[in-house]
Amino acid sequence: MEKIYRDSERRGFVRLERVTPIDYKVCKKKTFSKLIEGYTINISQNGLLCNIKEKVNKGDILWLSFDRQTLSIYEEIEKRVLIYQNGVVGKVVRIEPKKHGLYGIGIQFITRQENNLTNIYPKFYLGMAKKELKINIGVLGDGGWGTTLAVLLSKKGFKVTLWGAFKDNVSLIKKTRENKKFLPGIKIPKEIEITHDLESAFKEKDLIVLAIPSQFIREILIKIKHLGNLHKTIFLSVSKGIEIGSLKRISEIIHEELGRVKLAVLSGPTIAHEVALCIPTVAVVASNDEGVKKYLQGIFSTDRFRIYTSEDVPGVELGGSLKNIIAIACGISDGLGFGANTKAALLSRGLVEISRLGAAMGAKLSTFNGISGLGDLVTTCISSYSRNRSLGEQIGKGKTLKQIQAHMQMIAEGVPTAKSAYLLSLKFNVDMPIIKETYNVLYKNKPPFKALNDLMAREKKSE
């Protein structure tokens, strides 16, 4: 690639600057903002970048010259979108031969926006042509996961507001710029607005991230449903749990309270502290709306946080919720002093139980072998950061659930979910012995050792 042209006044092509192509393999290893200074163009989602010195305006046409060999690599470039890092979004308008074996790729710039959205789904933005686009995000829930996502989004350049339910904790976070209660050791950028005012955290937001414990989310939804135009907002649930009583998944609760809003869920093996430390992590965002899930994939993706997409909302939610119960069982096993053999048995058979219930509730079996199923299950059952595994370990060592919860800073979602899952197994007539015995330990005061013996003494059967 040699030259870049602009035709602002439609009077012929004018040479601007020589541009320097950058190998996209390098781009994958570094963030765009650190890789290049100045004005950056991304052609196609594969990552071909070039650096230009002159600012691009709405209505301009850029012409990039390629030789035949280079062009062949980007055969489908006309189907892609070009996004200017500092604010101009454009699309390829045509490809035509030029002199000396070169091919010109013309990009018509159609709109402006303020954030660095290099990985955003093209169709979403093309549909918003000629509109000013400012991504304003509210994160409801200042627990470890909510705080982590607020930091991640802020570092990507988005305007973020973080809301917390506990006024004293919010005040402490604002003063110290650190969530010492739920995410110690991680500095919170000064650009993040931190508030206890639910209305200011919700109103005029393009995206609302719901990071609220499952048993309290309905209460918050009831409060926000009259605060603004819900249908202009995208809602993303990152909570993992099933409501006691209604036995509904989080997405079902959201639709029940807010109506048919734009909605997605995000789940996976995402220990908050590791994500906050930029340790490589993958997750999956699921939605029935193709544009919404691709849009969110772009919003959250970084060089250390890789997002996959799925259309299986029930499967992604159930995998993220039910694995917490198996993690408690694995923790109990650790507390009793059992070894890797026992944990492997609980993991493998636990995945079978999760898949059984998921299938009965309309989820795809393949989902449970993926990121939000097996991936999340393994992480939660082995990580020292896992609240559910740690709670189970203390139970295995002889403490009661009441004693443990009295000293826990954060909620272990597996405890209420165990009750919901047990009731769901009865409702759908699904055999779930591990979840049943975990429920008995948590809610019926069954001794952990007896629960394990009863699991091992069950009727002999084939796998």
Backbone torsions as a table, in degrees:
resi	resn	phi	psi	omega
1	MET	NA	130.7	-171.2
2	GLU	-118.3	-45.3	-169.0
3	LYS	-131.5	159.0	174.9
4	ILE	-132.0	133.9	-175.6
5	TYR	-123.1	156.4	174.9
6	ARG	-133.0	144.5	-179.8
7	ASP	-130.0	68.1	-173.4
8	SER	-62.8	-41.3	-173.8
9	GLU	-103.9	10.3	178.9
10	ARG	60.0	33.8	-178.7
11	ARG	-111.3	21.1	-177.8
12	GLY	115.2	165.5	-173.7
13	PHE	-85.7	137.4	179.7
14	VAL	-121.1	129.0	-179.7
15	ARG	-73.4	132.7	178.3
16	LEU	-99.7	-71.8	-173.1
17	GLU	-148.7	154.4	168.1
18	ARG	-72.7	137.8	-178.7
19	VAL	-114.4	154.4	-177.1
20	THR	-113.7	113.7	177.3
21	PRO	-71.2	149.1	179.7
22	ILE	-124.2	130.6	-177.1
23	ASP	-58.3	127.4	-175.9
24	TYR	-67.3	-20.1	177.0
25	LYS	-64.3	-35.1	176.4
26	VAL	-68.2	-38.7	-178.2
27	CYS	-61.5	-33.4	-178.7
28	LYS	-67.9	-22.5	-174.7
29	LYS	-91.8	-15.5	-177.3
30	LYS	-132.8	158.7	176.0
31	THR	-76.0	150.6	-178.6
32	PHE	-60.8	-38.7	-175.9
33	SER	-64.8	-33.3	179.1
34	LYS	-84.3	-25.8	-174.8
35	LEU	-73.0	-40.9	-173.0
36	ILE	-133.7	140.1	170.9
37	GLU	-102.9	156.2	178.9
38	GLY	93.0	-147.6	-176.5
39	TYR	-95.9	124.0	-175.0
40	THR	-116.8	137.8	175.8
41	ILE	-116.9	137.9	176.0
42	ASN	-116.9	115.4	179.2
43	ILE	-103.6	119.4	-177.0
44	SER	70.9	159.2	-178.4
45	GLN	-80.4	0.2	177.1
46	ASN	-80.0	-18.2	170.0
47	GLY	104.9	23.5	174.6
48	LEU	-72.7	121.3	-175.8
49	LEU	-117.7	149.6	168.5
50	CYS	-140.9	149.3	-175.8
51	ASN	-104.4	127.3	176.4
52	ILE	-123.5	153.1	-175.4
53	LYS	-94.9	-20.7	-174.0
54	GLU	-101.8	140.2	-177.2
55	LYS	-69.7	140.7	179.2
56	VAL	-98.5	138.0	-179.2
57	ASN	-111.2	162.6	174.0
58	LYS	-59.0	139.7	178.3
59	GLY	89.7	-14.5	178.7
60	ASP	-69.6	152.9	171.2
61	ILE	-117.6	125.5	174.5
62	LEU	-98.6	140.5	173.8
63	TRP	-118.9	120.2	176.3
64	LEU	-105.5	130.5	-178.1
65	SER	-97.6	127.7	178.8
66	PHE	-122.0	150.8	168.0
67	ASP	-84.5	172.0	-175.2
68	ARG	-59.7	-42.6	-176.2
69	GLN	-64.0	-43.8	179.7
70	THR	-66.8	-41.4	-177.9
71	LEU	-62.4	-34.6	-177.6
72	SER	-63.1	-25.4	178.7
73	ILE	-70.5	-26.9	-176.1
74	TYR	-115.5	50.0	-176.4
75	GLU	-56.4	-34.5	-174.9
76	GLU	-102.0	24.0	-174.4
77	ILE	-62.7	-26.8	179.5
78	GLU	-65.6	-16.1	179.5
79	LYS	-91.2	-2.2	-174.3
80	ARG	-98.6	178.4	176.1
81	VAL	-123.6	147.3	175.7
82	LEU	-106.7	130.6	-178.1
83	ILE	-122.1	123.0	179.9
84	TYR	-83.9	127.7	-169.0
85	GLN	-58.5	-39.8	-174.3
86	ASN	-93.0	12.1	168.1
87	GLY	140.4	-5.2	-178.7
88	VAL	-110.3	127.3	177.8
89	VAL	-101.9	134.0	-179.3
90	GLY	-137.9	169.1	176.2
91	LYS	-133.8	153.8	177.4
92	VAL	-69.5	128.3	-179.8
93	VAL	-101.9	-30.3	175.0
94	ARG	-169.8	160.4	174.1
95	ILE	-124.0	132.5	179.3
96	GLU	-147.6	151.3	179.3
97	PRO	-67.1	146.3	172.7
98	LYS	-124.3	-174.8	-175.7
99	LYS	-68.8	157.7	173.1
100	HIS	60.3	35.5	174.2
101	GLY	74.9	13.1	179.6
102	LEU	-95.4	157.2	177.6
103	TYR	-121.1	134.1	178.8
104	GLY	-96.9	133.3	176.1
105	ILE	-113.1	114.4	-176.6
106	GLY	-95.9	129.6	179.9
107	ILE	-118.9	119.6	178.1
108	GLN	-92.9	120.2	179.6
109	PHE	-84.2	128.2	-167.6
110	ILE	-118.0	-18.3	-177.9
111	THR	-160.7	170.4	178.4
112	ARG	-123.0	151.4	169.8
113	GLN	-153.1	164.2	-165.0
114	GLU	-99.0	-15.9	-174.2
115	ASN	-102.4	159.7	178.3
116	ASN	-80.7	97.6	-173.7
117	LEU	-116.8	51.8	-172.8
118	THR	-60.3	-30.8	-175.6
119	ASN	-99.2	10.5	-175.2
120	ILE	-66.5	148.6	178.4
121	TYR	-64.6	122.0	-172.7
122	PRO	-56.6	-48.7	-171.4
123	LYS	-60.7	-32.4	-178.9
124	PHE	-61.7	-43.6	-176.9
125	TYR	-80.1	-33.0	176.2
126	LEU	-62.9	-31.7	178.2
127	GLY	-72.8	-12.3	179.7
128	MET	-110.6	27.1	-178.4
129	ALA	-57.3	147.0	175.7
130	LYS	64.6	21.3	175.1
131	LYS	-123.2	138.4	174.6
132	GLU	-68.3	134.0	-175.9
133	LEU	-124.5	113.8	176.7
134	LYS	-121.2	115.8	-177.8
135	ILE	-83.0	112.9	-178.4
136	ASN	-118.9	119.5	-169.9
137	ILE	-117.8	134.6	172.5
138	GLY	-112.9	127.3	176.5
139	VAL	-107.3	113.0	-179.0
140	LEU	-97.0	110.8	-177.7
141	GLY	122.8	109.7	-176.8
142	ASP	-100.8	30.7	171.3
143	GLY	-70.8	-172.4	-177.9
144	GLY	-60.7	-41.6	-176.6
145	TRP	-74.4	-43.0	178.0
146	GLY	-61.9	-43.3	178.8
147	THR	-63.8	-41.8	179.3
148	THR	-60.1	-46.1	-179.2
149	LEU	-67.5	-36.0	176.4
150	ALA	-61.4	-42.7	178.7
151	VAL	-64.9	-45.4	-179.9
152	LEU	-58.5	-47.0	-177.5
153	LEU	-68.6	-37.5	178.6
154	SER	-64.7	-40.5	179.3
155	LYS	-65.9	-22.3	175.9
156	LYS	-83.0	-3.4	175.4
157	GLY	102.0	3.0	179.9
158	PHE	-81.5	153.8	173.9
159	LYS	-83.2	119.5	-171.4
160	VAL	-125.4	136.2	171.5
161	THR	-117.5	129.0	179.4
162	LEU	-109.0	123.1	-179.4
163	TRP	-107.4	138.9	176.2
164	GLY	-127.2	147.1	-176.7
165	ALA	-80.3	-22.2	-174.8
166	PHE	-105.2	112.4	-172.4
167	LYS	-59.3	-41.5	-178.4
168	ASP	-63.3	-42.1	-179.9
169	ASN	-67.6	-39.4	177.7
170	VAL	-60.6	-43.8	179.5
171	SER	-62.2	-40.1	179.6
172	LEU	-66.8	-41.0	179.0
173	ILE	-63.4	-43.2	-179.8
174	LYS	-63.2	-36.2	-177.5
175	LYS	-74.6	-42.6	-173.7
176	THR	-98.5	-14.3	-173.3
177	ARG	55.4	38.6	176.9
178	GLU	-152.6	136.0	177.4
179	ASN	-92.3	80.3	-172.9
180	LYS	-65.8	-25.4	-178.0
181	LYS	-77.5	-41.4	-172.5
182	PHE	-115.0	-20.3	-179.0
183	LEU	-147.3	64.4	-176.1
184	PRO	-65.3	145.5	175.3
185	GLY	89.3	-3.9	-178.2
186	ILE	-110.7	119.0	179.7
187	LYS	-76.1	137.5	-179.1
188	ILE	-99.3	121.8	-178.0
189	PRO	-54.5	144.1	-178.8
190	LYS	-66.0	-18.9	-179.9
191	GLU	-70.6	-20.1	-179.6
192	ILE	-77.7	124.6	174.3
193	GLU	-82.5	129.4	-178.0
194	ILE	-115.5	128.6	-172.6
195	THR	-147.1	156.3	171.8
196	HIS	-104.4	-3.5	-178.5
197	ASP	-87.6	107.7	-175.6
198	LEU	-63.1	-37.0	-178.0
199	GLU	-64.0	-44.7	-179.9
200	SER	-68.7	-27.2	178.2
201	ALA	-76.5	-21.5	-175.0
202	PHE	-103.8	-42.3	-171.5
203	LYS	-65.3	140.6	176.7
204	GLU	60.7	32.7	177.1
205	LYS	-101.7	140.7	177.1
206	ASP	-82.8	-29.7	-178.5
207	LEU	-138.4	131.2	174.2
208	ILE	-115.0	121.5	176.3
209	VAL	-98.6	119.1	-177.9
210	LEU	-96.5	102.7	-179.5
211	ALA	-116.2	47.8	-175.5
212	ILE	-105.7	139.7	177.0
213	PRO	-52.7	143.0	-170.9
214	SER	-57.0	-34.2	-175.8
215	GLN	-79.4	-6.0	-179.8
216	PHE	-117.0	-4.6	-172.3
217	ILE	-68.3	-34.8	-179.9
218	ARG	-63.1	-40.6	179.4
219	GLU	-58.9	-41.6	179.6
220	ILE	-71.3	-39.5	179.2
221	LEU	-61.7	-38.7	178.5
222	ILE	-62.6	-35.1	-178.7
223	LYS	-73.4	-34.0	-173.9
224	ILE	-93.0	-11.1	-172.2
225	LYS	-63.8	-19.9	-179.3
226	HIS	-108.6	11.1	-174.3
227	LEU	-90.1	-15.4	-177.7
228	GLY	-171.3	-173.8	178.3
229	ASN	-79.9	99.6	-174.2
230	LEU	-63.9	-30.4	-172.7
231	HIS	-80.7	-4.2	173.6
232	LYS	-96.0	-1.7	-174.2
233	THR	-113.2	142.4	171.9
234	ILE	-96.6	133.3	178.7
235	PHE	-109.2	130.5	177.7
236	LEU	-122.6	118.0	176.4
237	SER	-90.5	127.4	174.9
238	VAL	-118.3	12.6	178.6
239	SER	-84.6	152.4	-177.5
240	LYS	-127.1	103.4	179.8
241	GLY	176.6	172.1	177.9
242	ILE	-128.7	129.9	-174.8
243	GLU	-67.6	129.9	174.6
244	ILE	-69.8	140.4	-179.8
245	GLY	98.7	-69.1	-179.8
246	SER	-78.4	-24.1	-176.0
247	LEU	59.5	32.2	-178.8
248	LYS	-97.7	148.3	171.4
249	ARG	-73.4	163.5	-176.5
250	ILE	-61.1	-42.9	-179.6
251	SER	-62.3	-34.7	177.9
252	GLU	-67.4	-38.1	178.0
253	ILE	-65.7	-42.4	-179.3
254	ILE	-61.5	-47.5	179.1
255	HIS	-64.9	-35.9	-179.6
256	GLU	-65.2	-37.3	-176.5
257	GLU	-91.2	-34.9	-173.3
258	LEU	-108.1	-7.1	-178.0
259	GLY	86.3	-160.6	-175.0
260	ARG	-86.1	66.3	177.4
261	VAL	-81.1	165.4	174.2
262	LYS	-71.2	123.8	-168.3
263	LEU	-142.3	145.1	173.2
264	ALA	-148.4	165.2	175.5
265	VAL	-127.9	147.7	178.1
266	LEU	-125.2	131.8	-178.3
267	SER	-152.9	169.8	178.9
268	GLY	147.5	-177.2	178.9
269	PRO	-76.3	79.6	-169.7
270	THR	-123.6	74.6	172.8
271	ILE	-64.1	120.5	-170.6
272	ALA	-55.9	-45.7	-176.1
273	HIS	-62.6	-36.8	179.1
274	GLU	-69.5	-40.7	177.1
275	VAL	-63.1	-41.6	-179.9
276	ALA	-63.5	-29.4	178.4
277	LEU	-87.4	6.5	179.2
278	CYS	63.4	32.0	172.6
279	ILE	-76.9	131.0	-176.1
280	PRO	-50.5	127.9	-174.1
281	THR	-143.0	148.3	173.8
282	VAL	-122.1	152.6	176.9
283	ALA	-150.0	172.7	-179.8
284	VAL	-131.2	136.2	175.1
285	VAL	-109.6	129.7	-175.9
286	ALA	-120.5	137.7	177.0
287	SER	-159.8	154.6	173.6
288	ASN	-82.7	-8.4	179.9
289	ASP	-102.9	112.0	-177.0
290	GLU	-58.0	-44.3	-178.9
291	GLY	-63.5	-40.8	-178.2
292	VAL	-64.8	-46.5	-176.5
293	LYS	-69.4	-34.4	177.0
294	LYS	-70.2	-38.2	176.8
295	TYR	-59.4	-48.2	-179.1
296	LEU	-69.1	-32.1	175.1
297	GLN	-57.4	-42.9	178.0
298	GLY	-70.4	-39.5	-178.9
299	ILE	-60.6	-43.5	-171.8
300	PHE	-94.3	-17.5	-175.7
301	SER	-67.7	134.5	171.9
302	THR	-135.9	-178.8	178.6
303	ASP	-74.2	-5.3	177.8
304	ARG	-125.3	0.6	-179.5
305	PHE	-135.7	96.7	-174.0
306	ARG	-94.6	128.3	-176.5
307	ILE	-111.2	128.1	172.0
308	TYR	-102.4	165.1	178.9
309	THR	-118.6	157.5	179.3
310	SER	-152.7	154.8	173.5
311	GLU	-102.8	-1.9	-176.1
312	ASP	-90.8	79.4	-178.8
313	VAL	-62.3	-48.0	179.1
314	PRO	-59.3	-42.5	-178.5
315	GLY	-63.9	-44.7	-179.9
316	VAL	-64.8	-41.5	179.3
317	GLU	-67.4	-45.3	-177.1
318	LEU	-67.6	-39.2	177.3
319	GLY	-59.8	-45.4	-179.7
320	GLY	-68.9	-26.6	-178.1
321	SER	-86.6	-49.2	-173.0
322	LEU	-71.3	-27.3	-179.1
323	LYS	-62.6	-25.4	179.6
324	ASN	-64.1	-30.5	178.7
325	ILE	-70.2	-43.2	178.3
326	ILE	-63.9	-35.0	177.9
327	ALA	-64.0	-38.3	175.7
328	ILE	-62.6	-43.3	178.4
329	ALA	-60.9	-41.5	178.5
330	CYS	-66.0	-37.2	176.6
331	GLY	-64.7	-40.5	176.3
332	ILE	-59.4	-42.4	177.3
333	SER	-59.8	-43.1	177.7
334	ASP	-62.9	-42.3	-178.9
335	GLY	-65.3	-31.0	178.2
336	LEU	-78.8	-8.1	177.6
337	GLY	90.2	13.3	178.9
338	PHE	-78.6	169.7	-171.3
339	GLY	-109.4	-158.3	-176.2
340	ALA	-66.1	-33.1	179.8
341	ASN	-60.1	-45.1	-179.2
342	THR	-65.2	-43.3	-179.6
343	LYS	-64.8	-39.4	178.0
344	ALA	-61.8	-39.0	178.5
345	ALA	-64.7	-43.8	179.6
346	LEU	-65.3	-39.6	179.1
347	LEU	-64.3	-50.1	-174.7
348	SER	-69.4	-45.1	179.6
349	ARG	-74.4	-29.5	175.2
350	GLY	-64.1	-39.2	177.4
351	LEU	-64.0	-35.3	176.7
352	VAL	-62.2	-44.5	-179.3
353	GLU	-64.5	-43.1	178.5
354	ILE	-60.4	-44.0	-179.1
355	SER	-65.2	-38.9	178.8
356	ARG	-60.1	-50.7	-178.3
357	LEU	-66.6	-40.0	178.8
358	GLY	-58.7	-45.1	179.5
359	ALA	-63.1	-40.3	179.6
360	ALA	-65.8	-24.3	-178.3
361	MET	-100.4	11.2	172.8
362	GLY	94.6	10.0	178.9
363	ALA	-86.8	163.4	177.5
364	LYS	-86.5	133.2	-179.5
365	LEU	-60.3	-34.9	-177.7
366	SER	-62.1	-27.9	-179.5
367	THR	-61.5	-35.1	-175.4
368	PHE	-76.6	-10.2	173.8
369	ASN	-94.8	3.5	-175.8
370	GLY	-107.1	-155.2	-173.3
371	ILE	-59.8	-48.8	-175.2
372	SER	-83.1	-3.7	177.4
373	GLY	-107.3	-92.6	-178.9
374	LEU	-59.0	-43.0	-178.1
375	GLY	-59.2	-48.7	-179.7
376	ASP	-68.2	-37.0	180.0
377	LEU	-61.1	-48.7	-178.3
378	VAL	-61.8	-47.8	-178.3
379	THR	-59.2	-47.3	-175.4
380	THR	-69.4	-28.0	-177.7
381	CYS	-84.1	-16.8	-176.4
382	ILE	-117.1	-18.4	-173.5
383	SER	-73.8	139.6	175.6
384	SER	-71.0	-18.1	178.2
385	TYR	-83.1	-10.2	-174.6
386	SER	-70.4	116.9	179.6
387	ARG	-64.6	-38.8	-177.3
388	ASN	-68.5	-43.6	177.4
389	ARG	-63.9	-41.9	-179.8
390	SER	-64.1	-40.2	177.0
391	LEU	-61.5	-45.7	178.6
392	GLY	-60.8	-38.6	-179.5
393	GLU	-62.7	-41.3	179.0
394	GLN	-66.7	-35.5	175.2
395	ILE	-63.7	-42.8	178.6
396	GLY	-61.6	-27.0	179.9
397	LYS	-88.3	0.5	171.9
398	GLY	112.6	-4.1	178.9
399	LYS	-79.5	153.4	176.6
400	THR	-87.8	160.4	179.4
401	LEU	-60.0	-40.4	-179.4
402	LYS	-63.3	-40.9	178.6
403	GLN	-63.8	-41.3	-177.8
404	ILE	-68.4	-47.0	-176.3
405	GLN	-67.0	-24.9	179.4
406	ALA	-65.9	-23.1	-178.0
407	HIS	-113.0	6.7	-179.7
408	MET	-88.7	132.7	177.2
409	GLN	-77.5	-38.5	-176.4
410	MET	-114.0	159.2	-178.4
411	ILE	-81.3	134.1	171.8
412	ALA	-91.9	103.2	-173.8
413	GLU	-60.4	-23.0	-177.8
414	GLY	-64.8	-23.2	-177.6
415	VAL	-68.7	-58.1	176.8
416	PRO	-66.1	-32.9	-179.2
417	THR	-66.4	-30.6	178.2
418	ALA	-60.2	-40.5	179.0
419	LYS	-68.1	-44.6	179.3
420	SER	-63.3	-43.4	-178.0
421	ALA	-65.6	-39.6	178.0
422	TYR	-61.7	-43.8	179.0
423	LEU	-67.0	-35.4	176.3
424	LEU	-66.0	-37.0	178.8
425	SER	-63.4	-36.2	176.3
426	LEU	-70.7	-41.4	-178.5
427	LYS	-62.5	-41.6	-177.0
428	PHE	-98.8	3.9	178.1
429	ASN	55.2	51.7	-179.2
430	VAL	-111.7	131.2	179.4
431	ASP	-76.0	116.0	-178.4
432	MET	-137.2	72.5	-173.1
433	PRO	-63.2	-38.1	-179.5
434	ILE	-66.7	-45.3	179.7
435	ILE	-66.1	-36.6	177.6
436	LYS	-62.3	-47.2	-178.1
437	GLU	-69.2	-34.0	176.2
438	THR	-64.9	-41.4	175.7
439	TYR	-59.6	-43.5	-179.9
440	ASN	-62.1	-38.9	178.8
441	VAL	-66.4	-44.1	-175.1
442	LEU	-74.2	-40.2	-170.4
443	TYR	-112.4	-16.0	-178.4
444	LYS	-116.3	7.6	178.8
445	ASN	56.5	32.3	177.4
446	LYS	-72.8	132.9	178.9
447	PRO	-59.6	131.8	-177.5
448	PRO	-55.2	-40.1	-178.2
449	PHE	-65.0	-38.8	178.8
450	LYS	-67.8	-37.6	178.4
451	ALA	-61.5	-41.8	179.4
452	LEU	-67.4	-41.6	178.4
453	ASN	-61.1	-39.3	179.5
454	ASP	-66.9	-32.8	175.8
455	LEU	-66.5	-42.9	-176.6
456	MET	-72.7	-25.6	-175.4
457	ALA	-92.9	8.1	-179.0
458	ARG	-64.0	163.7	-179.5
459	GLU	-56.2	135.9	-178.9
460	LYS	-66.3	140.3	-177.0
461	LYS	-155.3	168.2	175.8
462	SER	-81.6	159.9	179.3
463	GLU	-71.4	NA	NA
